């Protein structure tokens, strides 16, 4: 009886072993059991070359108001942080006692010159009457000759006084402009970003602004391009913008301007010579919704520099190990690893330059563990 039980046990074990092997042989290797294999061929699609450049979110327009000691004493700061201002709105006012004294002196000088001109004109009228009376006695020619010297002297006094009055008028205009400049106004519509009245009294090599105004409704992204990239980036090209600080969001923009000369500040800040680090400034204008970030946020810009037709595959079909790229094709029911040469990648498409023909069936969703020679079923 014991031998019978032993025989039955061995038979069960053998049956289980055979069943497991049959299951394994039926299941695709490489972790693909039960997973549908999708295949496709290369498609001639539009693809764009891209340049990736870091950038900084900035106001497209902004105004800094600094303390100007030559204007006098800072009197009032007429705005506070968060205020909306219009172009021409008063921001700060100065007082200048010396300017007030100069203005009063100018007014007195102007009055004096006008009185002097009136006196000379009165003397000329009296001289004309004298000439008429004298002409009755000695004749017109002789009368004119006798008073000619006196008339010339009065006319010279009149001309001098008129010139001095004109000079006074010019000085008056200059003083009025200086007085008007004591009231500093906004040069743009915007929002008061910061107010620092103490900056007027700080003594430092780096001057801080008393008021900073920006326009949060009009933002740009500013960055720098290398010599190589500046040859490809042009005004009007489309830009896709992302941020590490705000994951999962993208914004659109267009290249608004590319600098014609290098940014010397960028080279100096890098601690390298101009020959080693030539950077050209450029700006991207945002289109549609603005980023949630604040000015100063770091962003990443992908600039579409060239659109063209190319043979492509979905990027998910292309695997990479170091500098080598490959795909899996299906041939005779097995996965075949094929080395390919790739070009640009954009919009989840990868350009295939070499390695495949248009008829090759490529696995579009290869499993991570898929290997060369694995049985597959499309």
Secondary structure, 3 states (H helix, E strand, C coil): CHHHHHHHHHHHHHHHHHHHHHHHHHCCCCCCCCCCCCEECCEEEEEEEEEEEEEEEEECCEEEECCCHHHCEEEEECCCCCCEECCCCEEEEEECHHHHHHHHHHHHHHHHHHHHHHHHHHHHHHHHHHHHHHHHHHCHHHHHHHHHHHHHHHHHHHHHHHHHHHHHHHHHHHHHHHHHHCEEECCCCEEEEEECHHHHCCCCCCCCCCEEEECCCCEEEEEEECHHHHCCCCCCCEEEEECCCCCCCEEEEEEEEEEEEECHHHHHHCCCCCCCCCCEEEEEEEECCCCCCCCCCEEEEEEEEEEEEEEEEEHHHCEEECCEEEEEEEECCEEEEEEEEEEEEECCEEEEEECCCCCCCEECCCCCCCCCCCECCC
